[in-house]
Each structure stands twice: as structure tokens, then as C-alpha cells.
Amino acid sequence: LASHDYILKIVPTVYEEMNGKQRYSYQYTVANKEYVAYSHTGRIIPAIWFRYDLSPITVKYTERRQPLYRFITTICAIIGGTFTVAGILDSCIFTASEAWKKIQLGKMQ
């Protein structure tokens, strides 16, 4: 026989939309643990524990629109990264093809 420990943590949450509307909700996590308890006299009688942890701090999520300059910067970063990876692949393929040509001509030692 084992003891069981159930833990419920609750955090109040506020979601604020761009139009100012607020929705009140809760986030929660649940955990459970099963264990056999012993003391210096031997095994302890099994028990069930229910623990509740109510957070005194509220989490607030605010919806915001991304500025245009940030969007443009992100697009430029994606395009630049794509060109960089393409350049690296092109260089590797070119180097490999040149080495292959030398091997076929017998000039590679």
C-alpha cells in the first residue's frame, strides 16, 4: 500500500485584448506522486494528501500589434539567412565538384 499526494497550483490570469476587453481566467497545474512512507519504527499507514496552492500574484497577458518596422526586419532576416545558407551550399557543391573533376582526371593525389 502506498501514499498518494495530489497537488493543484492555481494562478489567476487576465487576458486583455487590443480593444480593451478583459477576460478573467485561471491557469493551473496538477501533479501527483505515489510513494511508500517509512519512519524509524517501520512502515507508516498509507494516506491521501490533497494540496492546493493559490497564487497571490496575477498574470496579465496583453495583446499588442507588432510594429511595421519589426515585421520588415524579420522578413529581411529570413531572406538574408536564406541567401547565406544557399551560398554555403553552393560553395560546398562547387568545391566537391571541382575535387571530383580532379579525381577523374587523375590529378588528385
C-alpha angles and dihedrals in degrees: 000000000000137000120242127213120193118189125191119187117192126193121186111231135194122199113198116194125208091258090059096254112142127207120196118213144144134245117208141182127201127203133173134190132192119200144155111237123213133183132187089274095052137265119002123224111267117257141184118227125193113193125186122194112191110191117225090206122082121215115219124199115194121195113224135175116241113244117247094241090057091051091050091048091051092050091049091050092052093048092046092049091049092052091047093052091045090052092050092049091047091051092049093048092047092049092048093048092050091050090048091052090052091049091051092050090048095239095117113092 
